[in-house]
């Protein structure tokens, strides 16, 4: 893994990296903590987006201040002004990147926290189901999908967020090949694969509903947060006026980035 970095605020080092996987050079952005790393996070952009835009949208690079090594990779296929993930060929790239990061930063071998927005969330779910041995937890925003293959090598804790007013990836599902099941059906798919049952359903704040499967902190826990009135957006994220007009409202009642990291830190292997 080749480095090119510059120091940022709070001592965080941020820059572009490259890695050679299967004879191909791929690039990604990386935020490194000022002190000893305690975990690794992959943040996958949505379809037609980029690593840089995912960093701005999610603000996940700020987790480096809390000890996370945060990588923002890019999909293999160019589409418009961005990239899309290839479910077949990008698994090898992401798995190779995970293995390289775990080895480079010598963090606990339990795996990485893999997160994503929309198409990036779908790719995160796909990778987690194929290589659950590498994944500590999944954080899916506006794109939770059930495991694409079972049985899993081991249970994968999942936390997901979805706006009830998302018109691109409708909460109730749609007619597209990659979006037929509803978000709740996808959550049940993970619960079944992880061997856990419905546990609780309650309101976190007005308009934010929490549906949980499995006991809190259990290896197969699945948590779905549904947000009334929110669109195809990252809760607590940054989105300009044009993005808001096209994608819908961003909820400020939930900070998905902080919640995903807290969910991961609750796992005994990430401390």
CORGIWO-V397774 format. One line per field, one symbol per residue. ss: DSSP state (H for helix, E for strand, - for the rest). phi: phi as a letter, one per 40 degrees, with the letter a starting at -180 (. if undefined). psi: psi as a letter, one per 20 degrees, with the letter a starting at -180 (. if undefined). A space follows every 10 residues. Layout:
ss: ???
phi: ???
psi: ???
This chain:
ss: -E--EEE-HH H-EEEEEEEE E--EEEEEEE EE------EE EEEE----E- HHHHHHHH-H HHHHHH-EEE EEE---EEE- -EEE-----H HHHHHHHHHH HHHHH----- -EEEEEE-HH HHHHHHHHHH ----EEEEEE E--------- ------EEEE EEE------- ---------- --HHHHHHHH HHHH---EEE EEEEE--EEE EEE------- -EEEEEE--- ---------- HHHHHHH--- -----HHHHH HHHHH----- -
phi: .cbabacbcg gccbacbbac bfgbcbbaca bbccbccbab bbbccccgbb ccccccccgc cccccbhccb bbcbccbcag cabbcbdccc cccccccdcc cccccfcdcc hbcbbabfcc cccccccccc bccbbcabbb bfacbcdcab cccacbcbbb baccbcccbd dcgaccccac ccccccccdc ccccgbbdba aaccadgbbb bbbgcdgcdb dbbbbbbcgc ccbcdgccac ccccccbhcc cbcbbccccc ccdccccccb a
psi: pqqorqqaqk jpppaqrqqp pljppqqqqp pqqhbpqirp ppoprrpjar gghhggghki hiihijjqoo pnrqrhppoc jbqqpohghi ggghghgghg ghggilrpji aroprqpdhh gghghgghhh lihipgqpop pkkpqrpipq qqhqqoqppq pppikoignq hjraiqhjlh qrghhgghgh gghikrrpgr prpgrpiopp pqprqpiqhj ppppoqopiq bmropjrppr gghghhiaqp pjipnhghhg hggghiphio .
